[in-house]
């Protein structure tokens, strides 16, 4: 009762906005997960570690080489795209015709490989990214939004909007949607399906890297930040494994829910609320709130 008595409207709005800021980063990382799944039907459990790699590559450019943000970020996205393409070509593509469990297990092993690479190059010591976001606080009415949270939300929103436009209008995005719908039909009309697979991993790696930079700007970076991917996995299951819109809505909702539950009942109840929602969705709609319902004939 004391927690409820201490909660006023300003506190409620500020907590909600902070939760939406975190949720936007979950949504952005969820989009990276969905892009891979839509094209290849691969459940990539290493999405959090791909996000971590992007954050550390940015740290290397910005802190190690002292490059300005406007140069370090594009280089980070470029390196991340190359890493995503190499992963797809060397680890994923040779197994796509095998049992899906084999590919799933490879992504689990990939998490350890990426963590090992980071700790080998940068050690396991937590680090802070150089400040690159504006420091002035943001006010919405009387509610205060931390500067990093607010600007991360805006950058994530722009990133998701670009992704939606790419898949709606750009030729590569149309090819990816066609491949996701029917690989055989896409191949029959001249679409390079293996190329689409590589493209999806490269785009997903870039999106995950952007999310990693934003997450790192708020809370710092470490070799354990890939655990953020567990929350993202909940987001994509709730929203639908193949739905970008679902990742967006579920990410914002899960972020808001965790913030509100943490504020009202304590941080120890956040995961309880999140996984309760996950179990409820799995029981009612196993394919997610916005996912494609697949009908199998027996």
TORKOLMI-822606 format. One record per residue (C-alpha): x, y, z. Coordinates in Angstrom, 3 decimals. Layout:
N
[atom [X; Y; Z]]
...
//
This chain:
298
[atom [0.000; 0.000; 0.000]]
[atom [2.859; 2.394; 0.717]]
[atom [4.159; 2.026; -2.833]]
[atom [0.730; 2.910; -4.218]]
[atom [0.400; 5.883; -1.870]]
[atom [3.773; 7.273; -2.947]]
[atom [2.957; 7.017; -6.653]]
[atom [1.684; 10.252; -8.179]]
[atom [0.756; 11.048; -11.769]]
[atom [4.127; 12.580; -12.624]]
[atom [5.892; 9.508; -11.276]]
[atom [3.523; 7.298; -13.260]]
[atom [4.204; 9.165; -16.506]]
[atom [7.979; 9.201; -15.970]]
[atom [8.021; 5.470; -15.215]]
[atom [5.909; 4.784; -18.305]]
[atom [8.174; 6.855; -20.537]]
[atom [11.283; 5.151; -19.169]]
[atom [9.672; 1.778; -19.815]]
[atom [8.783; 2.747; -23.382]]
[atom [12.385; 3.844; -23.900]]
[atom [13.656; 0.425; -22.837]]
[atom [10.883; -1.221; -24.830]]
[atom [11.965; 0.592; -27.986]]
[atom [15.403; -1.033; -27.701]]
[atom [13.766; -4.436; -27.182]]
[atom [11.631; -3.768; -30.252]]
[atom [14.646; -2.761; -32.358]]
[atom [16.548; -5.917; -31.391]]
[atom [13.364; -7.927; -31.934]]
[atom [13.180; -6.609; -35.495]]
[atom [16.665; -8.023; -36.101]]
[atom [15.473; -11.407; -34.825]]
[atom [12.343; -11.313; -37.014]]
[atom [14.273; -10.403; -40.171]]
[atom [16.345; -13.583; -39.879]]
[atom [13.379; -15.768; -39.010]]
[atom [11.202; -14.437; -41.829]]
[atom [13.805; -15.232; -44.461]]
[atom [15.413; -18.427; -43.207]]
[atom [13.117; -19.831; -40.489]]
[atom [16.143; -19.888; -38.191]]
[atom [15.562; -19.146; -34.500]]
[atom [18.691; -17.171; -33.706]]
[atom [19.401; -17.334; -29.986]]
[atom [22.631; -15.396; -30.531]]
[atom [20.844; -12.133; -31.346]]
[atom [21.818; -10.668; -27.972]]
[atom [25.481; -11.532; -28.584]]
[atom [25.323; -9.976; -32.080]]
[atom [24.058; -6.855; -30.348]]
[atom [26.993; -7.106; -27.916]]
[atom [29.504; -7.428; -30.766]]
[atom [28.132; -4.256; -32.360]]
[atom [28.483; -2.363; -29.088]]
[atom [32.111; -3.440; -28.625]]
[atom [33.038; -2.709; -32.232]]
[atom [31.624; 0.790; -31.751]]
[atom [33.646; 1.081; -28.550]]
[atom [36.771; 0.103; -30.455]]
[atom [36.215; 2.777; -33.090]]
[atom [35.001; 5.531; -30.753]]
[atom [37.268; 4.938; -27.736]]
[atom [40.159; 2.977; -29.216]]
[atom [40.650; 4.937; -32.453]]
[atom [39.058; 8.154; -31.139]]
[atom [36.761; 8.443; -34.152]]
[atom [33.793; 10.831; -34.013]]
[atom [30.320; 9.362; -33.607]]
[atom [29.241; 10.196; -37.160]]
[atom [32.103; 8.062; -38.492]]
[atom [32.274; 5.354; -35.804]]
[atom [28.610; 4.353; -36.161]]
[atom [28.615; 3.749; -39.966]]
[atom [31.858; 1.784; -39.658]]
[atom [30.298; -0.270; -36.849]]
[atom [27.271; -1.066; -39.003]]
[atom [29.539; -2.023; -41.899]]
[atom [31.675; -4.369; -39.770]]
[atom [28.537; -5.876; -38.231]]
[atom [27.088; -6.534; -41.684]]
[atom [30.284; -8.373; -42.658]]
[atom [30.152; -10.421; -39.440]]
[atom [26.512; -11.306; -40.121]]
[atom [27.319; -12.341; -43.689]]
[atom [30.241; -14.512; -42.560]]
[atom [28.103; -16.217; -39.900]]
[atom [25.383; -16.990; -42.438]]
[atom [27.784; -18.279; -45.091]]
[atom [30.013; -20.408; -42.875]]
[atom [27.726; -21.630; -40.071]]
[atom [24.103; -21.366; -41.137]]
[atom [23.792; -21.996; -44.874]]
[atom [25.521; -25.404; -44.865]]
[atom [22.957; -26.644; -42.313]]
[atom [19.731; -25.180; -43.716]]
[atom [18.825; -28.441; -45.428]]
[atom [19.410; -30.417; -42.245]]
[atom [17.198; -30.805; -39.203]]
[atom [16.194; -27.330; -37.870]]
[atom [17.417; -28.450; -34.447]]
[atom [20.979; -28.529; -35.846]]
[atom [20.793; -24.872; -36.866]]
[atom [19.204; -23.988; -33.534]]
[atom [22.083; -25.626; -31.680]]
[atom [24.607; -23.788; -33.857]]
[atom [23.138; -20.449; -32.765]]
[atom [23.504; -21.553; -29.139]]
[atom [27.148; -22.351; -29.771]]
[atom [27.526; -19.032; -31.574]]
[atom [26.696; -17.211; -28.329]]
[atom [29.754; -18.724; -26.654]]
[atom [31.967; -17.987; -29.645]]
[atom [30.985; -14.314; -29.744]]
[atom [31.371; -13.905; -25.981]]
[atom [34.791; -15.537; -26.179]]
[atom [35.851; -13.194; -28.992]]
[atom [34.824; -10.136; -26.980]]
[atom [36.581; -11.290; -23.811]]
[atom [39.694; -12.206; -25.786]]
[atom [39.919; -8.752; -27.401]]
[atom [38.448; -6.451; -24.738]]
[atom [38.459; -8.694; -21.600]]
[atom [35.378; -9.258; -19.433]]
[atom [35.678; -5.898; -17.677]]
[atom [32.578; -3.671; -18.013]]
[atom [33.187; -0.465; -19.953]]
[atom [31.451; 2.820; -20.695]]
[atom [30.894; 4.092; -24.200]]
[atom [32.068; 7.612; -24.991]]
[atom [29.256; 10.140; -24.591]]
[atom [27.682; 10.839; -27.955]]
[atom [24.046; 11.616; -27.120]]
[atom [22.886; 15.087; -26.006]]
[atom [22.970; 15.531; -22.233]]
[atom [20.117; 18.041; -21.829]]
[atom [17.128; 16.454; -20.032]]
[atom [13.846; 16.126; -21.908]]
[atom [10.593; 17.360; -20.403]]
[atom [7.163; 16.245; -21.576]]
[atom [4.917; 18.568; -19.663]]
[atom [6.201; 18.246; -16.111]]
[atom [7.516; 14.722; -16.617]]
[atom [11.286; 14.315; -16.851]]
[atom [12.727; 11.836; -19.338]]
[atom [16.452; 10.984; -18.987]]
[atom [18.298; 12.330; -22.008]]
[atom [19.853; 8.992; -23.017]]
[atom [16.526; 7.195; -22.738]]
[atom [14.685; 9.817; -24.765]]
[atom [17.219; 10.083; -27.573]]
[atom [17.689; 6.307; -27.713]]
[atom [13.937; 6.006; -28.171]]
[atom [14.011; 8.497; -31.057]]
[atom [16.936; 6.778; -32.790]]
[atom [15.310; 3.349; -32.343]]
[atom [12.041; 4.718; -33.753]]
[atom [13.860; 6.058; -36.820]]
[atom [15.651; 2.735; -37.270]]
[atom [12.408; 0.752; -37.126]]
[atom [10.697; 3.185; -39.512]]
[atom [13.529; 2.742; -42.013]]
[atom [13.201; -1.038; -41.745]]
[atom [9.462; -0.878; -42.389]]
[atom [10.021; 1.308; -45.455]]
[atom [12.757; -0.997; -46.741]]
[atom [10.553; -4.073; -46.540]]
[atom [7.575; -2.264; -47.993]]
[atom [9.165; -0.571; -51.004]]
[atom [12.802; -1.468; -51.617]]
[atom [13.542; -4.274; -54.058]]
[atom [15.655; -6.204; -51.564]]
[atom [12.910; -5.979; -48.960]]
[atom [10.317; -7.211; -51.438]]
[atom [12.605; -10.130; -52.333]]
[atom [12.932; -11.006; -48.658]]
[atom [9.164; -10.967; -48.167]]
[atom [8.703; -13.122; -51.257]]
[atom [11.294; -15.612; -50.035]]
[atom [9.660; -15.717; -46.616]]
[atom [6.304; -16.504; -48.209]]
[atom [7.433; -19.271; -50.590]]
[atom [11.078; -20.085; -51.299]]
[atom [10.337; -22.266; -54.319]]
[atom [8.093; -19.660; -55.942]]
[atom [10.619; -16.904; -55.234]]
[atom [13.394; -18.955; -56.838]]
[atom [11.206; -19.710; -59.869]]
[atom [10.806; -15.989; -60.660]]
[atom [14.542; -15.342; -60.497]]
[atom [15.076; -14.294; -56.885]]
[atom [18.479; -15.324; -55.555]]
[atom [17.284; -17.141; -52.439]]
[atom [20.762; -17.818; -50.959]]
[atom [21.537; -14.147; -51.530]]
[atom [18.389; -13.191; -49.655]]
[atom [19.476; -15.418; -46.759]]
[atom [22.829; -13.621; -46.585]]
[atom [21.129; -10.246; -46.947]]
[atom [18.783; -10.985; -44.043]]
[atom [21.673; -11.896; -41.717]]
[atom [23.624; -8.804; -42.731]]
[atom [20.662; -6.481; -42.186]]
[atom [19.823; -8.159; -38.871]]
[atom [23.431; -7.802; -37.700]]
[atom [23.356; -4.080; -38.534]]
[atom [20.070; -3.546; -36.683]]
[atom [21.329; -5.529; -33.691]]
[atom [24.542; -3.472; -33.679]]
[atom [22.546; -0.230; -33.598]]
[atom [20.513; -1.594; -30.693]]
[atom [23.725; -2.623; -28.931]]
[atom [25.188; 0.877; -29.254]]
[atom [22.013; 2.407; -27.827]]
[atom [21.767; -0.118; -24.982]]
[atom [25.451; 0.425; -24.224]]
[atom [25.029; 4.200; -24.183]]
[atom [22.462; 3.848; -21.394]]
[atom [23.871; 1.073; -19.215]]
[atom [27.427; 0.470; -20.382]]
[atom [28.798; -2.568; -22.173]]
[atom [30.133; -5.914; -20.999]]
[atom [30.470; -9.466; -22.239]]
[atom [27.224; -10.321; -20.390]]
[atom [25.034; -7.733; -22.116]]
[atom [23.861; -10.434; -24.505]]
[atom [21.468; -11.481; -21.723]]
[atom [19.333; -8.623; -23.011]]
[atom [18.511; -11.057; -25.807]]
[atom [16.441; -13.179; -23.388]]
[atom [13.952; -10.326; -22.990]]
[atom [14.004; -9.885; -26.755]]
[atom [13.192; -13.566; -27.210]]
[atom [10.103; -13.071; -25.052]]
[atom [9.164; -10.036; -27.153]]
[atom [9.300; -11.883; -30.473]]
[atom [7.355; -14.867; -29.141]]
[atom [4.639; -12.597; -27.773]]
[atom [4.522; -10.450; -30.909]]
[atom [4.966; -13.276; -33.399]]
[atom [8.212; -14.746; -34.708]]
[atom [7.604; -13.451; -38.244]]
[atom [5.984; -10.092; -37.504]]
[atom [7.958; -6.841; -37.456]]
[atom [4.841; -5.013; -36.293]]
[atom [4.444; -7.604; -33.536]]
[atom [8.043; -7.054; -32.389]]
[atom [7.397; -3.313; -32.253]]
[atom [4.182; -3.506; -30.246]]
[atom [5.302; -6.331; -27.964]]
[atom [8.641; -4.635; -27.306]]
[atom [7.007; -1.391; -26.206]]
[atom [4.462; -3.267; -24.097]]
[atom [6.990; -5.536; -22.374]]
[atom [9.278; -2.589; -21.663]]
[atom [6.404; -0.572; -20.194]]
[atom [5.141; -3.556; -18.185]]
[atom [8.537; -4.291; -16.642]]
[atom [8.998; -0.636; -15.682]]
[atom [5.560; -0.372; -14.070]]
[atom [5.800; -3.684; -12.216]]
[atom [9.291; -2.810; -11.013]]
[atom [8.106; 0.582; -9.757]]
[atom [4.965; -0.697; -8.048]]
[atom [6.058; -4.065; -6.664]]
[atom [9.863; -4.113; -6.852]]
[atom [12.390; -5.246; -9.425]]
[atom [12.205; -8.883; -8.338]]
[atom [8.701; -9.130; -9.836]]
[atom [9.570; -7.872; -13.333]]
[atom [10.536; -11.248; -14.737]]
[atom [7.504; -12.843; -13.106]]
[atom [5.213; -10.432; -14.956]]
[atom [7.074; -10.827; -18.246]]
[atom [7.059; -14.611; -18.292]]
[atom [3.457; -14.727; -17.082]]
[atom [2.515; -12.779; -20.220]]
[atom [4.649; -15.160; -22.273]]
[atom [2.895; -18.245; -20.881]]
[atom [-0.523; -16.669; -21.399]]
[atom [0.231; -15.881; -25.042]]
[atom [1.622; -19.372; -25.668]]
[atom [-1.558; -20.910; -24.305]]
[atom [-3.981; -18.641; -26.153]]
[atom [-2.079; -17.895; -29.391]]
[atom [1.030; -20.112; -29.733]]
[atom [2.025; -18.317; -32.956]]
[atom [2.060; -14.895; -31.227]]
[atom [-0.313; -11.962; -31.183]]
[atom [0.594; -10.894; -34.737]]
[atom [2.349; -13.987; -36.062]]
[atom [1.230; -15.998; -39.067]]
[atom [-0.931; -18.944; -38.140]]
[atom [0.430; -21.999; -39.918]]
[atom [-1.985; -24.820; -40.743]]
[atom [-0.416; -28.225; -41.176]]
[atom [-2.234; -31.067; -42.913]]
[atom [-1.800; -34.470; -41.375]]
//
